[in-house]
Amino acid sequence: MTLSGFGTRLDLFQQRPLERLRYTVTEANLVRHLGPAPRQVLDVAGGSGVEAVRLAALGHEVTVLDPAGAMLSTAIATADSYDVFDRLHVVQAGALDAPEVLAGHEFDLVLCHNLLHYVDEPREVLAAVTAPLRPGGLLSVLGPNPDFEPVHAAVREREPGRAAVALSAAREAPVAELVALLVQLGVEEVVRYGVRCVADLVDPAAVAEPAFLAELVRLELAMADRMPQLLTARFFHLIARR
């Protein structure tokens, strides 16, 4: 699968520009590691199925795991409207239920996006969602990066005082801790990317202009694996192989 393959039918939703940019960069990061064949994908806490439908549109078989029945109903309806109903499946359960409800199933790719910052025990959740991951499969973990906050406060919101507070606040290194947890759980080759390295610092009016947004997307794709830009991106993106 090529990067151009990820761009063919992915503008499926009328999302805000920065949301579309996030999906585009995240998928481009994944394509660096995925092979050409259709994959069995598990989207943990996949909600309304935005990422699931986008991946199903590329030919992947995607299962959405989420405890909210209303969100899963939206995912089904969206999949039907984009003619990928046959490639999208839903399971109503929480992330910690994955080993039980998906027993006997193996996945080539597990998405755990925008979930871990809501839970008290990320290790427990990571252990559960990697249980159905086949040997050699990929785990994709995405979440908000706290190191982005001082930059955003100073540059975009013009509040250097708040930026200084955020910078000096005592905090642990969550991304480094997640990498350590993944290693403990037996995954290998953990690669870090940045998603929306500079896009959130730009005037929203400019981002809304299609030509400017297209250039910004190209820049973000180039920055996604570039040090030091990836360290202060709005989102961190970890891809690990089991």
C-alpha positions in Angstrom: 0.0 0.0 0.0 1.4 3.4 -1.0 0.8 6.8 0.4 -1.2 7.7 -2.7 -3.4 4.7 -1.9 -4.2 6.3 1.4 -5.3 9.4 -0.3 -7.9 8.1 -2.8 -11.1 7.8 -0.7 -10.2 9.3 2.6 -12.0 12.6 2.6 -15.1 10.8 3.7 -16.3 13.2 6.4 -17.0 16.9 6.6 -14.6 17.4 9.5 -12.8 20.5 10.5 -9.5 20.9 8.6 -7.3 20.1 11.6 -9.2 16.9 12.2 -8.8 15.8 8.6 -5.1 16.7 8.8 -4.7 14.5 11.9 -6.3 11.5 10.1 -4.2 12.0 7.0 -0.9 12.2 8.9 -1.8 9.3 11.2 -2.6 7.1 8.2 0.6 8.1 6.4 2.6 7.1 9.5 0.9 3.7 9.5 1.5 3.2 5.8 5.3 3.2 6.5 4.8 0.0 8.4 1.9 -1.8 6.7 2.4 -4.2 3.9 0.3 -4.1 0.7 -2.3 -6.7 1.5 -5.7 -5.9 3.2 -5.4 -6.3 6.9 -7.5 -7.4 9.9 -7.8 -4.2 12.0 -9.2 -3.6 15.5 -10.1 -0.1 16.4 -10.4 0.1 20.2 -12.7 2.7 21.6 -13.4 3.5 17.9 -16.6 5.4 18.7 -18.5 6.5 15.7 -16.1 4.8 13.3 -14.4 7.6 11.6 -11.0 5.9 11.3 -12.6 2.5 10.9 -14.6 3.6 7.8 -11.6 5.3 6.3 -9.6 2.1 6.7 -12.4 0.0 5.4 -12.6 2.2 2.3 -9.1 1.1 1.6 -10.0 -2.6 1.7 -9.2 -3.5 5.3 -11.5 -5.6 7.4 -12.1 -3.4 10.5 -13.7 -4.3 13.9 -14.8 -1.4 16.1 -14.7 -2.1 19.8 -16.6 0.4 21.9 -18.9 0.3 25.0 -21.4 2.9 23.6 -24.1 1.4 21.5 -25.2 4.7 20.1 -21.7 5.4 18.7 -21.6 1.9 17.2 -24.9 2.5 15.5 -23.4 5.7 13.9 -20.4 3.7 12.8 -22.7 1.1 11.1 -24.8 3.8 9.4 -21.7 5.6 8.2 -20.1 2.4 6.8 -23.4 1.7 5.0 -23.5 5.1 3.5 -20.0 4.7 2.1 -20.5 1.2 0.8 -18.1 -0.5 3.2 -20.7 -2.1 5.4 -19.4 -5.6 4.6 -15.9 -4.7 5.8 -16.9 -3.1 9.1 -17.9 -5.1 12.3 -18.8 -3.8 15.7 -18.5 -5.2 19.2 -20.1 -3.5 22.1 -17.5 -3.8 24.9 -14.8 -1.9 26.7 -11.1 -2.0 26.1 -10.5 -4.3 29.1 -13.0 -6.8 27.7 -11.0 -7.3 24.5 -9.2 -10.6 25.5 -12.6 -12.2 26.4 -14.9 -10.9 23.7 -12.3 -11.3 20.9 -11.0 -14.6 22.1 -9.9 -16.7 19.1 -9.5 -13.7 16.8 -6.2 -12.2 15.7 -5.6 -8.8 14.2 -2.7 -7.4 12.1 -3.2 -3.9 13.4 -4.7 -2.6 16.6 -5.6 1.1 17.0 -5.6 2.6 20.5 -6.1 6.2 19.7 -7.1 9.0 22.2 -7.9 6.6 25.0 -5.0 6.2 27.4 -5.1 9.7 28.8 -8.7 8.9 30.1 -7.7 5.8 32.0 -6.1 5.3 35.4 -4.1 2.2 34.5 -2.7 2.4 31.0 -0.6 -0.7 31.4 -3.8 -2.7 32.1 -5.5 -1.3 29.0 -2.4 -1.9 26.8 -2.2 -5.5 28.0 -5.8 -6.0 27.1 -5.7 -4.5 23.7 -2.5 -6.2 22.6 -4.0 -9.6 23.6 -5.7 -10.1 20.2 -2.7 -8.8 18.3 -1.0 -11.5 16.2 2.8 -12.0 16.5 4.4 -9.5 14.1 1.3 -7.3 14.2 1.3 -3.6 14.7 0.0 -1.6 17.7 -0.8 2.1 17.0 -1.1 4.4 20.1 -2.0 8.1 19.7 -2.7 10.7 22.3 -2.3 14.3 23.3 1.3 15.4 23.9 1.7 17.5 27.1 4.9 19.0 25.7 2.8 20.8 23.1 1.1 22.9 25.7 3.9 25.5 26.5 4.4 26.1 22.8 0.7 26.5 22.1 0.2 28.9 25.0 3.1 31.1 24.0 2.7 31.1 20.2 -0.9 30.7 19.4 -2.6 32.0 22.6 0.0 34.7 23.3 0.1 33.8 27.0 3.8 33.4 27.9 3.0 33.4 31.6 0.8 30.3 31.2 3.4 28.8 28.9 6.0 29.3 31.7 3.8 27.6 34.2 3.1 24.7 31.9 6.9 24.4 31.2 7.9 24.4 34.8 5.1 22.3 36.2 6.4 19.1 37.7 5.2 16.2 35.5 6.4 12.8 34.4 7.2 11.9 30.9 4.1 10.1 29.7 5.3 9.2 26.2 8.6 7.7 27.6 6.6 5.8 30.2 4.3 4.4 27.5 7.2 3.2 25.5 8.6 1.5 28.6 5.2 -0.2 29.2 5.1 -1.4 25.6 8.5 -2.9 25.9 7.4 -4.7 29.1 4.4 -6.1 27.3 6.7 -7.7 24.7 6.4 -5.3 21.7 9.4 -4.3 19.7 10.5 -1.6 17.3 8.6 1.2 18.9 8.7 4.2 16.5 7.5 7.7 17.5 5.9 10.2 15.2 4.4 13.6 15.7 1.0 14.6 14.4 0.1 18.2 13.8 3.6 19.5 14.6 2.8 23.1 13.7 -0.8 23.2 12.3 -2.3 24.2 15.6 -0.1 27.3 15.8 -1.4 28.7 12.5 -4.3 31.1 12.1 -7.4 29.0 11.7 -8.6 31.3 8.9 -5.6 30.4 6.9 -6.0 26.7 7.6 -9.5 26.9 6.2 -8.1 27.9 2.8 -7.8 24.8 0.6 -4.6 25.8 -1.1 -2.9 26.7 2.1 -4.2 23.5 3.8 -2.7 21.4 1.0 0.7 22.9 1.6 0.3 22.5 5.3 -0.5 18.9 5.0 2.7 18.3 2.9 4.7 20.1 5.6 3.1 18.0 8.4 3.9 14.8 6.5 7.5 15.8 6.2 7.7 16.8 9.9 6.0 13.7 11.3 9.3 11.8 11.7 11.6 14.8 12.0 13.5 15.7 15.1 13.0 17.8 17.1 9.6 18.8 15.6 7.9 15.5 16.5 8.7 16.0 20.2 6.4 19.0 20.6 3.6 18.0 18.2 0.0 18.3 19.3 -0.3 14.5 19.3 2.3 11.8 19.8 1.9 8.7 17.7 3.6 5.4 18.6 3.7 2.4 16.3 5.1 -0.8 17.8 5.5 -4.3 16.4 4.7 -7.3 18.6 
